[in-house]
Amino acid sequence: MNIYKIKLGKAVCAADLGDGSERGEYVDQDYILHKLGRPLRSISLMYCYYPLDEQWPARISEAVSGENITFQWDYPYDDYFPYTGGISGDTSGEPFISMRDVRRHGQDVTLTITIDPHVSDEHLAAIGDDLRPFGRVFLRINHEATGNWFSFNKRATYQEVADFYCRAARIIKEHAPNVLNIICIGGIEHPETGRMEKEDEFTQAVLTADIWSVDKYMSLHWGWPYDVADEGGNSFNRLSVRDTYTLTKLSFERFKYLNNGIAKPMVMSELNADGDVTGPYEQAEMLKLFCDILEEDKADWFTGFTFYQFRDRGRLGLEIEDPNNKSVGIEQPVMQTYKKIIHSSRFLPALTQHEETELPITLRWGNSEDAEGIGIPVHFDGDPCFCELYFEDDSNLIIELNGRWFYKAPETKFVDLMPAFYEDHLSGSTDMLLRIFAPPATGENDTSTEDGLFNYYYTLRKIPEIRIRTAPVLPSAD
């Protein structure tokens, strides 16, 4: 059997996804992969770090009575899940459990973390040490920093917040060179001024960051869950899709101007239309229209967006959390819209076939946009009734066939590939490649190796047994 080297590369525009926040719990990556049919470039996790507060490390909404809370951000510190690492912490809890889950499934982590701007350099160095084993990490420190709702903005001036960003980004990267720092600020919100929000304070942060970002909601009910968005209310807003796109593009151009005309990657770290305002159908339509504009405008300056989020207690999710059972999600119309978007050509990662190879072969996993795997030619006489893989090893793999991706955990010995054909039947005899990559089995790299900060290696010694049948199995005549 011929085996080919396969390279996994970048999409024209990356597709990322938020998973868990103040509005919803983390959903495991097996479930998300089954629902969406492919890994994402990155999964965004949201945490906070306020170790100087007396309530720490409790989640603040559980530590403080809600009697005087009338807004989501009225608590002493931000109501995200606590970051359990740092000084006096350890990496056996969150977010590291979820980070390992994300990386085992062939995705990178975007760690959004709000941090008390008064923590010492030692705290920041400890965070950097925590992140070293996790390959490429997108780190978003004190996001939406030109706003006024997060605790870090209530504890420091905008200039102090901006200076803290620069200090934190520098120290964390010194300890974890694998980290890419994202600056997330308001950008251009009033085009007539030609300037960003709090531009004077945050210019140095724009220059310091590896990646530029704005959060844009085409509609948002920020009063949730304390009121209902209804006629005459003032706790929600709405922009046109075109205006959302234009403000984002103007923000990029201003970032670039401040950076002496040199571009950096530009993303939207949170994008959605709130179903509390639009209802479920228009929410899906607005997301589709935004991505249509990206295509029509050939927006190569725009490198990715994060849909916020997978499952939500309000109406900002691909699923709504069942109020009777938080472990159950109720799919929304935007789920199928998002699924179609991420399976379209602009958002699919590049998969290129290279020269023939042979086993054993060492597979390299750099990140979700840079990996080396293998391709195995597979012949189908027609649409299969059975398509299965059987394994004898403890490999941790992600597998692609007919545009559908699957996960094989180290202890798993059988993978059913039939879902690759449920929505995309074969019309006749077909040849295709079965593609296999090997992300880190534990979710962590071996940082003791020469390039372990950036790469993970696995030696594949045997390919799985492939069983294909195009008709149901009949018993023997005997």
Sine and cosine of phi, psi and omega as CSV:
sin_phi,cos_phi,sin_psi,cos_psi,sin_omega,cos_omega
0.00,0.00,0.75,-0.66,0.07,-1.00
-0.96,0.27,0.61,-0.79,0.08,-1.00
-0.77,-0.64,0.67,-0.74,-0.06,-1.00
-0.86,-0.51,0.51,-0.86,0.16,-0.99
-0.97,0.25,0.65,-0.76,0.00,-1.00
-0.81,-0.59,0.70,-0.72,0.05,-1.00
-0.94,-0.34,0.77,-0.63,0.11,-0.99
-0.99,-0.12,0.82,-0.57,-0.05,-1.00
-0.75,-0.66,-0.22,-0.98,-0.11,-0.99
-0.97,0.25,0.50,-0.86,0.26,-0.97
-0.99,0.14,0.29,-0.96,0.12,-0.99
-0.87,0.50,-0.66,0.76,0.04,-1.00
-0.68,-0.73,0.81,-0.58,-0.08,-1.00
-0.97,0.24,0.58,-0.81,0.08,-1.00
-0.94,-0.34,0.87,-0.49,0.02,-1.00
-0.86,-0.52,0.18,-0.98,-0.08,-1.00
-0.51,-0.86,0.70,-0.71,0.12,-0.99
-0.99,0.15,0.61,-0.79,-0.03,-1.00
-0.61,-0.79,1.00,-0.08,0.01,-1.00
1.00,-0.10,0.67,-0.75,0.00,-1.00
-0.17,-0.99,-0.32,-0.95,0.10,-0.99
-0.91,0.41,-0.25,0.97,-0.11,-0.99
-0.96,-0.29,0.01,1.00,-0.04,-1.00
-0.09,-1.00,0.39,-0.92,-0.03,-1.00
-1.00,0.07,0.30,-0.95,0.06,-1.00
-0.92,0.40,0.67,-0.74,0.08,-1.00
-0.93,-0.37,0.74,-0.67,-0.12,-0.99
-0.92,0.40,0.42,-0.91,-0.15,-0.99
-0.96,0.28,-0.40,0.92,0.10,-1.00
-0.88,0.47,-0.71,0.70,-0.01,-1.00
-0.90,0.44,-0.71,0.70,-0.03,-1.00
-0.90,0.43,-0.65,0.76,0.02,-1.00
-0.88,0.47,-0.67,0.75,0.03,-1.00
-0.89,0.45,-0.61,0.79,-0.03,-1.00
-0.96,0.30,-0.64,0.77,-0.14,-0.99
-0.98,-0.17,-0.36,0.93,0.10,-1.00
0.99,0.14,0.04,1.00,0.06,-1.00
-0.36,-0.93,0.46,-0.89,0.15,-0.99
-0.94,0.35,0.41,-0.91,0.12,-0.99
-1.00,-0.06,0.25,-0.97,0.10,-0.99
-0.89,0.46,-0.72,0.69,-0.08,-1.00
-0.52,-0.85,0.50,-0.86,0.10,-0.99
-0.92,-0.39,0.80,-0.60,-0.05,-1.00
-1.00,-0.03,0.83,-0.56,0.02,-1.00
-0.90,-0.43,0.64,-0.77,-0.14,-0.99
-0.87,-0.49,0.85,-0.53,-0.07,-1.00
-0.65,-0.76,0.19,-0.98,0.05,-1.00
-0.71,-0.70,0.36,-0.93,-0.04,-1.00
-0.61,-0.79,0.99,-0.15,0.02,-1.00
-0.80,-0.60,0.90,0.43,-0.16,-0.99
-0.95,0.32,-0.17,0.98,0.00,-1.00
-1.00,0.03,-0.12,0.99,-0.03,-1.00
-1.00,0.08,0.51,-0.86,-0.06,-1.00
-0.92,0.39,-0.47,0.88,-0.03,-1.00
-0.99,0.16,-0.29,0.96,-0.07,-1.00
-0.89,0.46,0.65,-0.76,0.17,0.98
-0.98,-0.19,0.51,0.86,0.02,-1.00
-0.94,0.33,0.49,-0.87,0.21,-0.98
-0.94,0.35,0.78,-0.63,-0.26,-0.96
-0.92,0.40,-0.52,0.85,0.01,-1.00
-0.94,0.34,-0.33,0.94,0.06,-1.00
-1.00,-0.03,-0.36,0.93,-0.05,-1.00
-1.00,-0.02,-0.39,0.92,-0.10,-0.99
-0.88,-0.48,0.69,-0.72,0.06,-1.00
-0.88,0.48,0.61,-0.79,-0.03,-1.00
-1.00,0.00,0.21,0.98,-0.10,-1.00
-0.87,0.49,-0.61,0.79,-0.05,-1.00
-0.96,-0.26,0.26,0.96,-0.01,-1.00
-1.00,-0.07,0.89,-0.45,0.01,-1.00
-0.86,-0.51,0.07,1.00,-0.01,-1.00
-0.51,-0.86,0.52,-0.86,-0.10,-1.00
-0.82,0.57,-0.51,0.86,-0.11,-0.99
-0.94,-0.33,0.48,0.88,0.04,-1.00
-1.00,0.09,-0.09,1.00,-0.04,-1.00
-0.96,0.28,0.30,-0.95,0.01,-1.00
-0.84,0.54,-0.57,0.82,0.17,-0.98
-0.63,-0.77,0.15,-0.99,-0.19,-0.98
-0.90,0.44,0.65,-0.76,-0.11,-0.99
-1.00,0.05,0.75,0.66,0.18,-0.98
-1.00,-0.05,0.17,-0.99,0.10,-0.99
-0.91,0.41,0.65,-0.76,-0.02,-1.00
-0.93,0.36,0.69,-0.72,0.13,-0.99
-0.98,0.19,0.91,-0.43,-0.17,-0.99
-1.00,-0.02,0.01,1.00,0.06,-1.00
-1.00,0.07,-0.52,-0.85,-0.01,-1.00
0.98,0.18,-0.27,-0.96,0.01,-1.00
-0.90,0.43,0.72,-0.69,0.01,-1.00
0.91,0.41,0.15,0.99,0.04,-1.00
-0.97,-0.25,-0.12,-0.99,0.08,-1.00
-0.52,-0.85,0.19,-0.98,-0.08,-1.00
-0.97,-0.25,0.37,0.93,0.06,-1.00
-1.00,0.05,-0.22,0.97,0.00,-1.00
-0.96,-0.28,-0.53,-0.85,-0.01,-1.00
-1.00,-0.03,0.52,-0.85,0.16,0.99
-1.00,0.04,0.14,0.99,-0.21,-0.98
-0.95,0.32,-0.52,0.85,0.08,-1.00
-0.87,0.49,-0.73,0.69,0.00,-1.00
-0.93,0.36,-0.61,0.79,0.03,-1.00
-0.87,0.49,-0.65,0.76,0.03,-1.00
-0.91,0.42,-0.65,0.76,0.04,-1.00
-0.87,0.48,-0.70,0.72,0.01,-1.00
-0.87,0.49,-0.74,0.68,-0.10,-1.00
-0.96,0.27,-0.54,0.84,0.08,-1.00
-0.85,0.52,-0.50,0.86,-0.06,-1.00
-1.00,-0.05,0.29,0.96,0.14,-0.99
0.98,0.19,0.50,0.86,0.00,-1.00
-0.79,-0.61,0.38,-0.92,0.12,-0.99
-1.00,-0.04,0.24,-0.97,0.02,-1.00
-0.96,-0.27,0.75,-0.66,0.29,-0.96
-0.97,-0.23,0.93,-0.36,-0.01,-1.00
-0.99,-0.15,0.94,-0.34,0.14,-0.99
-1.00,-0.03,0.84,-0.54,-0.04,-1.00
-0.65,-0.76,0.83,-0.56,0.13,-0.99
-1.00,-0.01,0.73,-0.68,-0.14,-0.99
-0.78,-0.63,0.69,-0.72,0.13,-0.99
-0.85,0.53,0.86,-0.51,-0.06,-1.00
-0.93,0.36,-0.04,1.00,0.01,-1.00
-0.99,-0.15,0.07,1.00,0.02,-1.00
-0.93,0.36,0.42,-0.91,-0.06,-1.00
-0.99,0.17,0.19,-0.98,0.08,-1.00
-0.85,0.52,-0.54,0.84,-0.02,-1.00
-0.90,0.43,-0.60,0.80,0.07,-1.00
-0.88,0.47,-0.70,0.71,-0.03,-1.00
-0.92,0.39,-0.63,0.78,0.04,-1.00
-0.89,0.46,-0.62,0.78,0.01,-1.00
-0.91,0.42,-0.61,0.79,0.07,-1.00
-0.89,0.45,-0.69,0.72,0.06,-1.00
-0.84,0.54,-0.70,0.71,0.03,-1.00
-0.88,0.48,-0.60,0.80,0.04,-1.00
-0.87,0.50,-0.60,0.80,-0.17,-0.99
-1.00,0.03,-0.13,0.99,-0.07,-1.00
-0.84,0.54,-0.63,0.78,-0.10,-0.99
-0.98,0.17,0.00,1.00,-0.21,-0.98
-0.98,-0.22,0.43,0.90,0.06,-1.00
0.86,0.51,-0.52,-0.85,0.02,-1.00
-0.93,0.38,0.86,-0.51,0.05,-1.00
-0.86,-0.50,0.79,-0.62,0.17,-0.99
-1.00,0.02,0.87,-0.49,-0.08,-1.00
-0.92,-0.40,0.86,-0.51,-0.01,-1.00
-0.92,-0.38,0.98,-0.19,-0.06,-1.00
-1.00,-0.03,0.78,-0.63,0.12,-0.99
0.72,0.70,0.90,0.43,-0.05,-1.00
-0.94,0.34,0.24,-0.97,-0.03,-1.00
0.77,0.64,0.69,0.73,-0.21,-0.98
-0.95,0.32,-0.23,0.97,0.07,-1.00
-1.00,-0.06,0.14,0.99,0.09,-1.00
-1.00,0.08,-0.21,-0.98,-0.03,-1.00
-0.69,-0.72,0.25,0.97,-0.11,-0.99
-0.98,-0.17,-0.50,0.86,-0.04,-1.00
-0.98,0.22,0.41,-0.91,-0.07,-1.00
-0.89,0.46,-0.57,0.82,-0.03,-1.00
-0.90,0.44,-0.50,0.87,0.05,-1.00
-0.97,0.24,-0.34,0.94,0.03,-1.00
-1.00,0.05,-0.24,0.97,-0.05,-1.00
-0.97,-0.23,-0.17,0.99,-0.09,-1.00
-0.49,-0.87,0.37,-0.93,0.10,-1.00
-0.95,0.30,0.24,-0.97,0.04,-1.00
-0.87,0.49,-0.62,0.79,0.03,-1.00
-0.91,0.42,-0.64,0.77,0.03,-1.00
-0.92,0.39,-0.61,0.79,0.05,-1.00
-0.90,0.43,-0.68,0.73,0.02,-1.00
-0.90,0.43,-0.68,0.73,0.01,-1.00
-0.91,0.42,-0.62,0.78,0.04,-1.00
-0.89,0.45,-0.65,0.76,0.04,-1.00
-0.83,0.56,-0.73,0.68,-0.03,-1.00
-0.89,0.46,-0.67,0.74,0.00,-1.00
-0.91,0.41,-0.73,0.69,-0.03,-1.00
-0.90,0.43,-0.70,0.72,-0.01,-1.00
-0.87,0.49,-0.67,0.75,-0.04,-1.00
-0.92,0.40,-0.75,0.66,-0.08,-1.00
-0.93,0.38,-0.69,0.72,-0.02,-1.00
-0.89,0.46,-0.67,0.75,0.00,-1.00
-0.93,0.37,-0.53,0.85,0.07,-1.00
-0.87,0.50,-0.59,0.81,-0.02,-1.00
-1.00,-0.01,-0.38,0.93,-0.01,-1.00
-0.66,-0.75,0.99,0.12,0.00,-1.00
-0.89,0.45,-0.22,0.97,0.04,-1.00
-0.97,0.24,-0.12,0.99,-0.05,-1.00
-1.00,0.05,0.71,-0.71,0.16,-0.99
-0.94,-0.33,0.85,-0.52,-0.08,-1.00
-1.00,0.03,0.75,-0.66,0.03,-1.00
-0.96,-0.28,0.76,-0.65,0.19,-0.98
-0.99,-0.15,0.80,-0.60,0.00,-1.00
-0.83,-0.55,0.95,-0.31,0.01,-1.00
-0.71,-0.70,0.00,-1.00,-0.12,-0.99
-0.92,0.38,-0.44,0.90,-0.05,-1.00
0.91,0.42,-0.50,-0.87,0.04,-1.00
-0.99,0.16,0.90,-0.44,0.06,-1.00
-0.91,-0.42,-0.36,0.93,0.03,-1.00
-0.77,-0.63,1.00,-0.03,-0.15,-0.99
-0.84,0.55,-0.48,0.88,-0.05,-1.00
-0.90,0.43,-0.37,0.93,0.01,-1.00
-0.99,0.14,-0.44,0.90,-0.05,-1.00
0.95,0.30,0.13,0.99,-0.08,-1.00
-0.79,-0.62,0.39,-0.92,0.08,-1.00
-0.97,0.24,0.32,-0.95,0.19,-0.98
-0.89,0.45,0.75,-0.66,0.04,-1.00
0.79,0.61,0.68,0.73,-0.10,-0.99
-0.89,0.46,-0.68,0.73,-0.04,-1.00
-0.87,0.50,-0.66,0.75,-0.04,-1.00
-0.94,0.33,-0.57,0.82,-0.20,-0.98
-0.97,-0.25,0.10,1.00,-0.01,-1.00
-0.85,0.52,-0.70,0.71,-0.02,-1.00
-0.90,0.43,-0.57,0.82,0.05,-1.00
-0.91,0.42,-0.61,0.79,0.06,-1.00
-0.88,0.48,-0.65,0.76,0.01,-1.00
-0.95,0.32,-0.54,0.84,-0.05,-1.00
-0.97,0.26,-0.60,0.80,-0.14,-0.99
-0.91,0.41,0.46,-0.89,0.12,-0.99
-1.00,0.09,-0.49,0.87,-0.10,-1.00
-0.68,-0.73,0.65,-0.76,0.05,-1.00
-0.99,-0.17,0.55,-0.84,-0.06,-1.00
-0.46,-0.89,0.51,-0.86,0.25,-0.97
-0.74,-0.67,0.52,-0.85,0.17,-0.99
-0.99,-0.14,0.81,-0.59,0.00,-1.00
-0.72,-0.69,0.84,-0.55,0.12,-0.99
-0.94,-0.33,0.85,-0.53,0.01,-1.00
-0.92,0.40,-0.41,0.91,0.24,-0.97
-0.48,-0.88,0.51,-0.86,-0.04,-1.00
-0.43,-0.90,0.74,-0.67,0.13,-0.99
-0.97,-0.24,1.00,-0.01,-0.07,-1.00
-0.98,0.19,-0.17,0.99,0.05,-1.00
-0.98,0.20,-0.18,0.98,0.02,-1.00
-0.87,0.49,0.64,-0.77,0.02,1.00
-0.99,-0.16,0.38,0.93,-0.15,-0.99
-1.00,-0.06,-0.15,0.99,0.13,-0.99
-0.47,-0.88,0.01,-1.00,0.00,-1.00
-0.92,-0.40,0.71,-0.70,0.06,-1.00
-0.96,0.27,0.92,-0.39,-0.04,-1.00
-0.53,-0.85,0.14,-0.99,-0.05,-1.00
-0.78,0.63,0.73,-0.68,0.04,-1.00
0.99,0.12,-0.05,1.00,-0.02,-1.00
-0.97,0.23,0.27,-0.96,0.00,-1.00
-0.77,-0.64,0.39,0.92,0.00,-1.00
-0.93,-0.36,0.40,0.92,0.03,-1.00
-0.44,-0.90,0.30,-0.95,0.05,-1.00
-0.56,-0.83,0.02,-1.00,-0.02,-1.00
-0.38,-0.93,0.72,-0.69,0.13,-0.99
-0.91,-0.41,0.32,-0.95,0.17,-0.99
-0.96,0.27,0.40,-0.92,0.03,-1.00
-0.89,0.46,-0.67,0.74,-0.01,-1.00
-0.89,0.46,-0.67,0.74,0.02,-1.00
-0.90,0.43,-0.61,0.79,0.04,-1.00
-0.88,0.48,-0.71,0.70,0.02,-1.00
-0.90,0.44,-0.71,0.71,-0.05,-1.00
-0.89,0.46,-0.69,0.73,0.01,-1.00
-0.90,0.44,-0.59,0.80,0.03,-1.00
-0.92,0.40,-0.70,0.72,0.01,-1.00
-0.91,0.41,-0.67,0.75,0.05,-1.00
-0.89,0.46,-0.59,0.81,0.03,-1.00
-0.90,0.44,-0.71,0.71,0.05,-1.00
-0.86,0.52,-0.71,0.70,-0.03,-1.00
-0.89,0.45,-0.59,0.81,0.04,-1.00
-0.95,0.32,-0.66,0.75,0.11,-0.99
-0.82,0.58,-0.74,0.68,-0.03,-1.00
-0.89,0.46,-0.65,0.76,0.03,-1.00
-0.87,0.49,-0.71,0.70,-0.01,-1.00
-0.92,0.39,-0.41,0.91,-0.01,-1.00
-1.00,-0.09,0.52,0.85,0.07,-1.00
0.86,0.51,0.58,0.82,0.07,-1.00
0.98,0.18,0.10,0.99,-0.02,-1.00
-0.99,-0.17,0.82,-0.58,-0.05,-1.00
-0.99,0.12,0.54,-0.84,0.21,-0.98
-0.84,-0.54,0.24,-0.97,0.04,-1.00
-0.84,0.54,0.67,-0.75,-0.02,-1.00
-0.86,-0.51,0.81,-0.58,0.00,-1.00
-0.74,-0.67,0.26,-0.96,0.25,-0.97
-0.95,-0.32,0.92,-0.38,-0.07,-1.00
-0.98,0.20,-0.25,0.97,0.15,-0.99
-0.54,-0.84,0.83,-0.56,0.07,-1.00
-0.64,-0.77,0.71,-0.70,0.10,-1.00
-0.07,-1.00,0.18,-0.98,0.26,-0.96
-0.87,-0.49,0.76,-0.65,-0.12,-0.99
-0.98,0.20,0.88,-0.48,0.03,-1.00
-0.89,0.46,-0.31,0.95,0.10,-0.99
-0.88,0.47,-0.46,0.89,-0.05,-1.00
-0.99,-0.16,-0.71,0.70,-0.14,-0.99
-1.00,-0.06,-0.32,0.95,-0.24,-0.97
0.99,0.17,0.21,-0.98,-0.15,-0.99
-0.94,0.33,-0.53,0.85,-0.10,-1.00
-0.98,0.21,-0.69,0.72,0.00,-1.00
-0.95,0.32,-0.49,0.87,0.12,-0.99
-0.82,0.57,-0.75,0.66,0.01,-1.00
-0.91,0.41,-0.65,0.76,-0.01,-1.00
-0.90,0.45,-0.64,0.77,-0.03,-1.00
-0.93,0.38,-0.64,0.77,0.04,-1.00
-0.89,0.45,-0.69,0.72,0.02,-1.00
-0.88,0.47,-0.69,0.72,-0.02,-1.00
-0.89,0.45,-0.64,0.77,0.03,-1.00
-0.87,0.50,-0.71,0.70,-0.01,-1.00
-0.95,0.33,-0.51,0.86,0.11,-0.99
-0.89,0.45,-0.63,0.77,0.02,-1.00
-0.91,0.42,-0.65,0.76,0.07,-1.00
-0.82,0.57,-0.68,0.73,-0.03,-1.00
-0.94,0.35,-0.71,0.70,-0.03,-1.00
-0.90,0.43,-0.61,0.80,-0.04,-1.00
-0.99,0.10,-0.06,1.00,-0.08,-1.00
0.73,0.68,0.81,0.58,-0.18,-0.98
-0.98,0.22,0.95,0.32,-0.01,-1.00
-0.95,0.32,-0.25,0.97,0.07,-1.00
-0.95,0.30,-0.29,0.96,-0.11,-0.99
-0.98,-0.19,0.90,-0.43,-0.19,-0.98
-0.98,-0.20,-0.13,0.99,0.05,-1.00
0.19,-0.98,0.34,-0.94,0.11,-0.99
-0.62,-0.78,0.47,-0.88,0.05,-1.00
-0.95,-0.31,0.88,-0.47,0.11,-0.99
-0.97,0.26,0.81,-0.58,0.02,-1.00
-0.96,-0.26,0.93,-0.37,-0.05,1.00
-0.56,-0.83,-0.10,-1.00,-0.09,-1.00
-0.93,0.36,-0.84,0.54,0.00,-1.00
-0.80,-0.60,0.74,-0.67,-0.16,-0.99
-0.72,-0.69,0.57,-0.82,0.08,-1.00
-0.97,0.23,-0.38,0.93,0.13,-0.99
-0.99,-0.12,-0.66,-0.75,-0.04,-1.00
-0.86,-0.51,0.65,0.76,0.07,-1.00
-0.94,-0.35,0.36,0.93,-0.07,-1.00
-0.87,-0.49,0.38,-0.92,0.24,-0.97
-0.89,0.46,-0.49,0.87,0.17,-0.99
-0.82,-0.57,0.47,-0.88,0.20,-0.98
-0.98,-0.18,0.70,-0.71,0.04,-1.00
-0.92,0.40,0.79,-0.62,0.05,-1.00
-0.89,0.45,0.87,-0.49,-0.04,-1.00
-0.90,0.44,-0.28,0.96,0.05,-1.00
-1.00,0.08,-0.38,0.93,-0.11,-0.99
-0.38,-0.92,0.96,-0.26,-0.12,-0.99
-0.92,0.38,-0.22,0.98,0.04,-1.00
-1.00,0.08,0.00,1.00,-0.03,-1.00
-0.92,-0.39,0.72,-0.69,0.05,-1.00
-0.94,-0.33,0.59,-0.81,0.04,-1.00
-0.95,-0.31,0.94,-0.35,-0.08,-1.00
-0.88,0.48,0.66,-0.75,0.05,-1.00
-0.96,-0.29,0.33,-0.94,0.02,-1.00
-0.81,0.58,-0.51,0.86,-0.02,-1.00
-0.91,0.42,-0.32,0.95,0.04,-1.00
-0.86,0.51,-0.78,0.62,-0.03,-1.00
-0.93,0.37,-0.54,0.84,0.07,-1.00
-0.90,0.44,-0.74,0.67,0.01,-1.00
-0.89,0.45,-0.64,0.77,0.00,-1.00
-0.88,0.47,-0.68,0.73,0.03,-1.00
-0.90,0.43,-0.64,0.77,0.00,-1.00
-0.88,0.48,-0.76,0.65,-0.11,-0.99
-0.96,0.27,-0.19,0.98,0.10,-1.00
-0.98,-0.18,0.12,0.99,0.07,-1.00
-1.00,0.02,0.30,-0.95,-0.21,-0.98
-0.87,0.49,-0.59,0.81,-0.03,-1.00
-0.89,0.47,-0.51,0.86,-0.16,-0.99
-0.96,-0.29,-0.05,1.00,0.00,-1.00
-0.99,0.11,0.67,-0.74,0.08,-1.00
-0.91,0.41,0.47,-0.88,0.02,-1.00
-0.97,0.25,0.68,-0.73,0.08,-1.00
-0.79,-0.61,0.93,-0.36,-0.07,-1.00
-0.87,-0.49,0.67,-0.74,-0.01,-1.00
-1.00,-0.04,0.69,-0.73,0.00,-1.00
-0.84,-0.54,-0.41,-0.91,-0.17,-0.99
-0.93,0.36,0.28,-0.96,0.08,-1.00
-0.91,0.41,0.44,-0.90,0.05,-1.00
-0.59,-0.81,-0.07,-1.00,0.02,-1.00
-0.54,-0.84,0.30,-0.95,0.02,-1.00
-1.00,0.04,0.45,-0.89,-0.11,0.99
-0.95,0.31,0.45,-0.89,0.01,-1.00
-0.69,-0.73,0.67,-0.75,0.04,-1.00
-1.00,-0.03,0.87,-0.49,0.00,-1.00
-1.00,-0.07,0.66,-0.75,0.00,-1.00
-0.94,-0.34,0.75,-0.66,0.13,-0.99
-0.91,-0.42,0.94,-0.33,0.09,-1.00
-1.00,0.02,-0.87,0.50,0.07,-1.00
-0.28,-0.96,-0.11,-0.99,-0.10,-1.00
-0.95,0.32,-0.07,1.00,0.06,-1.00
-0.85,-0.53,0.20,0.98,-0.06,-1.00
-0.37,-0.93,1.00,-0.01,-0.01,-1.00
-0.52,-0.86,0.39,-0.92,0.00,-1.00
-0.84,-0.53,0.84,-0.55,-0.02,-1.00
-0.75,-0.67,-0.35,-0.94,0.03,-1.00
-0.79,-0.62,0.39,-0.92,0.11,-0.99
-0.84,-0.55,0.75,-0.66,-0.01,-1.00
-0.91,-0.41,0.88,-0.48,0.04,-1.00
-0.90,0.44,0.70,-0.71,-0.01,-1.00
-0.75,-0.66,0.73,-0.69,0.02,-1.00
-0.96,-0.29,0.69,-0.73,0.09,-1.00
-0.86,-0.51,0.80,-0.61,0.09,-1.00
-0.95,0.30,-0.39,0.92,0.01,-1.00
-0.08,-1.00,-0.20,-0.98,0.00,-1.00
-0.89,0.46,0.81,-0.59,-0.11,-0.99
-0.97,0.23,0.45,-0.89,0.18,-0.98
-0.98,-0.21,-0.48,0.88,0.13,-0.99
-0.71,-0.71,0.71,-0.70,0.11,-0.99
-0.54,-0.84,0.95,-0.32,-0.20,-0.98
-0.68,-0.73,0.45,-0.89,0.10,-0.99
-0.86,-0.51,0.66,-0.75,0.05,-1.00
-0.83,-0.55,0.75,-0.66,-0.11,-0.99
-0.88,-0.47,0.49,-0.87,0.08,-1.00
-0.89,-0.45,-0.03,1.00,-0.09,-1.00
-0.91,-0.42,-0.03,-1.00,-0.04,-1.00
-0.96,-0.27,0.53,0.85,-0.05,-1.00
-0.93,0.37,0.49,-0.87,0.13,-0.99
-0.94,-0.34,0.92,-0.39,-0.19,-0.98
-0.73,-0.68,0.48,-0.88,0.32,-0.95
-0.90,-0.43,0.65,-0.76,-0.22,-0.98
-0.75,-0.66,0.70,-0.71,0.01,-1.00
-0.85,-0.53,0.72,-0.70,0.10,-1.00
-0.52,-0.86,0.78,-0.62,0.06,-1.00
0.83,0.55,0.55,0.83,0.04,-1.00
1.00,0.09,-0.04,1.00,-0.01,-1.00
-0.94,-0.34,0.67,-0.75,-0.03,-1.00
-0.96,-0.29,0.52,-0.85,-0.01,-1.00
-0.72,-0.70,0.38,-0.92,0.04,-1.00
-0.89,-0.46,0.67,-0.74,0.13,-0.99
-0.85,-0.52,0.91,-0.42,0.04,-1.00
-0.98,0.22,0.34,-0.94,-0.04,-1.00
-0.81,0.58,-0.60,0.80,-0.05,-1.00
-1.00,0.08,-0.11,0.99,-0.07,-1.00
-0.98,0.18,0.70,-0.72,-0.01,-1.00
-0.91,-0.41,-0.11,0.99,-0.09,-1.00
-0.60,-0.80,0.74,-0.68,0.09,-1.00
-0.77,-0.64,0.81,-0.58,0.04,-1.00
-1.00,-0.01,0.90,-0.43,-0.04,-1.00
-1.00,-0.04,0.06,1.00,-0.08,-1.00
-0.87,0.50,-0.51,0.86,0.06,-1.00
-0.85,0.53,-0.30,0.95,0.05,-1.00
-0.92,0.40,-0.22,0.97,-0.08,-1.00
-0.88,-0.48,-0.09,1.00,-0.05,-1.00
-0.91,0.41,-0.60,0.80,-0.02,-1.00
-0.97,-0.26,-0.07,1.00,-0.06,-1.00
-0.59,-0.81,0.97,0.23,-0.07,-1.00
-0.93,0.37,0.46,-0.89,0.12,-0.99
-1.00,0.02,0.67,-0.74,-0.05,-1.00
-1.00,-0.08,-0.13,0.99,-0.01,-1.00
-0.02,-1.00,-0.34,-0.94,0.00,-1.00
-0.89,0.45,0.73,-0.68,-0.11,-0.99
-0.54,-0.84,0.59,-0.81,0.18,-0.98
-0.92,-0.40,0.66,-0.75,0.04,-1.00
-0.49,-0.87,0.16,-0.99,0.02,-1.00
-0.98,-0.19,0.69,-0.73,0.23,-0.97
-1.00,-0.08,0.90,-0.43,-0.09,-1.00
-0.97,-0.23,0.67,-0.74,-0.09,-1.00
-0.73,-0.68,0.75,-0.66,0.10,-0.99
-0.77,-0.64,0.35,-0.94,-0.11,-0.99
-0.79,-0.61,1.00,0.08,0.13,-0.99
-0.95,0.31,0.20,-0.98,-0.12,-0.99
-0.89,0.46,0.77,-0.64,-0.10,-0.99
-0.91,0.42,-0.55,0.84,0.01,-1.00
-1.00,-0.06,-0.11,0.99,-0.12,-0.99
1.00,0.05,-0.05,1.00,-0.02,-1.00
-0.83,-0.56,0.49,-0.87,0.12,-0.99
-1.00,0.09,0.33,-0.95,0.12,-0.99
-1.00,0.00,0.99,-0.14,-0.09,-1.00
-0.97,0.23,-0.03,1.00,0.05,-1.00
-0.99,0.16,-0.25,0.97,0.02,-1.00
-0.99,0.14,0.22,-0.98,-0.14,-0.99
-0.86,0.51,-0.68,0.73,-0.02,-1.00
-0.88,-0.48,0.49,0.87,-0.07,-1.00
-0.91,0.42,-0.35,0.94,0.07,-1.00
-0.90,0.43,-0.45,0.89,-0.15,-0.99
-0.87,-0.49,-0.30,0.96,-0.10,-1.00
-0.67,-0.74,0.55,-0.84,0.10,-1.00
-0.83,-0.55,0.62,-0.78,-0.06,-1.00
-0.82,-0.58,0.61,-0.79,0.08,-1.00
-0.63,-0.78,0.74,-0.67,0.02,-1.00
-1.00,-0.07,0.91,-0.42,0.02,-1.00
-1.00,-0.03,0.86,-0.51,-0.10,-1.00
-0.97,-0.26,-0.32,0.95,-0.04,-1.00
-0.50,-0.87,0.68,-0.73,0.06,-1.00
-1.00,0.09,0.41,-0.91,-0.01,-1.00
-0.94,0.35,0.41,-0.91,0.16,-0.99
-0.96,0.28,0.73,-0.68,-0.05,-1.00
-0.94,-0.34,0.81,-0.58,0.04,-1.00
-0.90,-0.44,0.86,-0.52,0.01,-1.00
-0.79,-0.61,0.76,-0.65,0.11,-0.99
-0.71,-0.71,0.66,-0.76,-0.03,-1.00
-0.98,-0.21,0.10,1.00,0.03,-1.00
-0.52,-0.85,0.38,-0.92,0.08,-1.00
-0.85,0.52,0.40,-0.92,-0.02,-1.00
-0.99,0.13,0.74,-0.67,0.03,-1.00
-0.95,-0.31,0.60,-0.80,0.05,-1.00
-0.93,0.36,0.37,-0.93,0.02,-1.00
-0.94,0.34,0.38,-0.92,-0.01,-1.00
-0.90,0.43,-0.39,0.92,-0.01,-1.00
-0.95,0.31,0.00,0.00,0.00,0.00
